[in-house]
Amino acid sequence: MAIQILSREKKSKKVDFSQFLNGVPARDYVFQSAPYEQQIREAAQLLERADAVLIGAGAGLSTAAGLNYGGKRFTDNFREFIEKYGSAYMTDVYSAGFYPFPSEEAKWGYWSKHAWLNRVDPPAMPLYQTVFELVKEKPHFVLTTNVDHQFWKAGFADENIFATQGDYGEIQCARGCHDKVYDGTGLFHRMNLARKDCLVPTELVPRCPVCGGKMAMHLRCDQYFVEDERWNEAAVRYGAFLKEHKADKVVLLELGVGFNTPTIIRFPFEQMVRENRDWALIRLNLDEAVVPESFGSRAVGINDDIARSLEDIRREAGGAEEKEGLSIEKAGEKDEE
């Protein structure tokens, strides 16, 4: 089903992820009881034997990488917004984006800061570079709901990435009056330099070049999300990757994916493993790494810090010299979706 849906004609406007319904009964899901070191070995072996790797990445990966949306990172960087709009509303970067800002100057005052901190300014995070090192020698593709551009920064080729939910570095018509998105990184830089009292100057507020209306971040938050030509081409490449490797040994490497949008990565990955007997699932997620018990040895669900797990898998796959550095200490921090 996945291949049929995603390898559609380019003129099609939608990937109907809602068709990926999960028919697995809850009782079939298990937290695997194997020791951590055994799971690391099994995951490394699956990757070593794989002909290709499909990466599915959610918010938990970026959290584990250090791009945390809450806590001290939020309060340190958004103190003026918290003081202005109230701590009851400004609780974390994600929730703050839903605040009903009173003007366009106020809205872009916040979003320019948000985009700069989480998309424009950060370099390639080491954890994303570890993911790239782990798969770069094999055919691979990335399906991600993250919008922070980290896969590109870490070295993944554009043609191997499908970011389904948009990009913090892009803006679009708020009403989606035309199928085009615009680079906003330069604008965000100017806004950051000019922001005062959480507001940007009126002359920096963007307007739609077609209808003259308001602009918005290119994020899937309502029915006006723009799926432009580049988005559709990426969807077609994803379908082509699945079709090309249908008869191969494929590992689905799922990183930090929870249940916020499970029909994009989590449920489709399970469905593809059920439909392809040579495909296997590696699910890394501290709190939600349950896997269908019926997958047997074709699934490894590791409940631990993603950064620790990926580094240990990389070392295990790297040979005896790397294995000497295998971490056996419990991670002190948790990654969450």
N, C-alpha and C positions, 0 to 999 in steps of 0.2 A: 504493500500500500504506500509506503513512504516514497518509493521510487516513482510510482505512478503520479503521486501528488506533486512532487517537487521537480520532476523533469518535464515541466509543462512548457508550452510555447511562451516566448518572451512577452508576447502581447497580453498574456494573462496578468491580472492585477493582484491576485491574492494567493497566498499559500494558506490553505484552510487547515491550520494546525488543530482545529477542534475535531477533525476526523480521527485524530489519534486518541481514541478512547481507551481507557485502561480497564480491561476485563479481568485483571488478576484479583482473586479474592484476598482480603486482608490477611487471612490465616496463612497464605503462602509466603508472606514476607517474613524474613528472619534477620536478626543481627547475628552474624556469623561468630561462632565461638572459638575459632582457631586463634592461636597466639599471634601477636602482632608480627613477630619476625617471620613466621610461616606465611602470613598473608603478604608480606613484602616480597618474599621469594616467589610466591605464586604469581603475583602481579608482574614482577620482573620477567618471569618465564613466559607469561602470556605475551608481553610486549616483544620479547626476543623472538618468539615464534611467529609474530604477526607479519602478514604481507603488507598491511596498511593500518593506519590508526585514524580513527575519527574522534576528535576531541569535542566534548560538550561542556561548556563552561558557564557557570552562574556566578552570582554575587559573592558566594563564599570564597571563590578563588581570589578575587580582588581584596576581600577582607583579610584573608590569610597573607596576602602580599604586602599589606600595610596600608591599603587605601580604606581605612575604617571610616564609616559614615557617622559614628557616634562618639561618645566619650570625650576624652581630653582633646583629641584632634578637632572635634567639632567646636567645643567651647572655646578653645584657644583661637581658632580662625574666624569664628562667627560671633564673637562677643558683642560687637556693636549691633548686630541684628537681634540677638537675644535680648539685649537691653531695650531696643526700640520696639519690638513686637511682642515680647513676653516669652518667658521660658516655658509656659504651658503650650505654646505653639511651636517654638523653635527648639525641638527636642533632639533632632539629628538632621543630617544633611538631606536625607530622603524625605522625611515628613515636612521639613520646612519648605520644600518645593511646592507643597499644596496650599500654602498660606494664601489667603485672598488679598494679595497686594493691592493697595488703593490706587496705584497709577502704573503706567508703563515704565516710568522712571524708577519706581520702587521695584517692580518686577525684574527689570534688567539689572538693577543694582544687586539684587540677590543672585540671579542666575549667572551673571558674569563672574561673580566670586566663586560660585559653585563649579562652573565649568573650568575656570582657571585652576582651582585647587585639585580637581579630580581628573581632568583631562589634558589641559594644555601644559601645565607646569611640571608634573611628575615625569621623571625619566622612565626608561624601561625598568620595571621592578624586577629584582633578582629572581623571584619565584616564577614569573612569566618566562624569564630567560632559561630557567631550569626546565620548564615544560618544552621549550623549543629545543634545547639540547637533547632531551629525551626522545624526540620524534623526528628530528631533522633528517636523519638518514633513511627514513622510510616515506613512502607516499602518505600524505596526511591532509586532513581538512579540519577546519575549526568551525563549529556551530556555537554561537555565543549570544546570550542575552545581555552581556555587559556592554556598556556604552562608553567606556573610558579609553578606548583605543590602544590598550596595552599589548594586544597581540601584534599589531603592526610595529609598535616600538620595540618589541622583543625580537623581531627579525622574521616573523611569519610573512609570507608573500601575500599581497592583496588578493590574488586569485585563489588563495586557499582559505579565505575567511568569509563567513556569512554572519554578520551582526544583525540579528533580526529586529532589534528594538530601537535602532537609531544610533546616534553618536552625540556626545556632549559638545563636540566641536562644530556642530552644524545647526543651522536654523532653517525654518520653513514658514510658509504662510500659515497663520493660525487656523485658517479655515480650509487649508489644503486646496486652494483654488486652482493650482497647477502642480504637475508632478515634477517638481524640481526642488532640490535643497541647496543651501549655500554655506560656504565655509565661514564660520563665525569666529575663528581663533584670533584674527587680527582685531576684530571689533571688540572682543572680550579684553584684549590687552589694553586698548584705548579706554575702555570703560573702567578697568581696574585703576588706571592712572588718574582718571577724572572723578571717581566716585567720592561723594561727600555726604555724610549723614545717611548712609545706605542708599543714596540715590545717584543715578547717572544723569548727566546733562540731557536736556530734551533733544538736542541736536544729534545725540548718539543713539536715540531710540530707533530701531530699524522699522521700516515699513515695507509691506509687500510690493515688489516692483511691478506686479501685474494688476492687482485689485486695489492697491493703496491701503489695505487694511493692516491689522496688527500681525506681527511675526511671533513665532514661538520656537522653543527648543525642538530639535528634531528627535523627539522621544515618543514612543508608543504609549500615549496616555488617554487617547480618545479616538473617535472615528475619523479624525482628520489627519492622522499620521500619513505622511507621504512615503509611498513605496516608489521611489524614482527608478530610472533606468539602471543605475548602478546596483540598487537593491535587488531588482529583478534578475539582473545578470548573475549576481551572487547566488540567488536561489536556484537558478538553472545549473550553475556549477556544482552546487551541493547535490542536486539530483543526479548529475552526471557522475560525480564521485561514487555515489552509492551504486549506481548501475555498473560502473567500470569494475568495481571490486566485489560485486555480489557473489562471485564464485571463489573469492579468496578468503584467507584467514584474516579477519578484521577484528581489531580490539576497539571497543568503544570506551574511551577514557573520559569518564564523567567527573568533573571537578567543581565541587561547591554548588551543586544544583539542588534546590529544595522543592517546595510545593507552591511557590508564588505563581509560576507559569509552567506547570509540569507538562502541558501538552506540547511544548516546544522541544524540550530535550529529554526529560526524565521518562515520560511514558513512551515516546517514540523509540528511545534507545532500548527499552525493555521489549517492545514489540519487535524490533529488528533482530534481537537476539533470539526471540521465540521463532521467528520465521527463517532464520539462517543458522544452520547447525554448526557452521564453522566460525561463527562470530561469538565474541566473548565480551563481558562487561566488567570494567574496573570502576567502582564507585567510591570516590573519596569525599567524605563529608562527616564531620565530627558527630553530629546529632541525628542525621537522617540517612545513614549508609545501609539501610535495610535493602536486601535483594531478594528476588523470588527464589525460594528454596529449590524449586523445580529446575533451575538453571544448573544446579550441581557445581561441578568444577569449572563451568564456563562463567562464573561470576565471583568476584572478590569485592566485598564491601568493607572498607577500612574506616572505622570510627576513630579518627585521630586528627591532629592538626595537619592540614593539607600540606603546609610547607615542609614539615618533618617527613611526612609520608612520601612526598615526591622526591625529596632529596635522598631518602633511603632507597627508594625504588631505583633512582638513577645510579646510586652507588652499587647496588646489587647487580644491576644490569651491566655495570662497567667492568666487572671482573674482580679477581681476588684482591688486587691492590686497593681498589675502591671500597671493597667490602670491609676492610679493616676499620674504616671510619663510620660504619653503620651505627646510627644513633639508636640507643636503647633506653634513653631517658624519656620520661613522659614529658610531653610539651606542656608548657605552663599556661599558654593562652589558647583559647578556642576560636575556631572560625565558624561563622554562622551565615546562613542565607539571608 
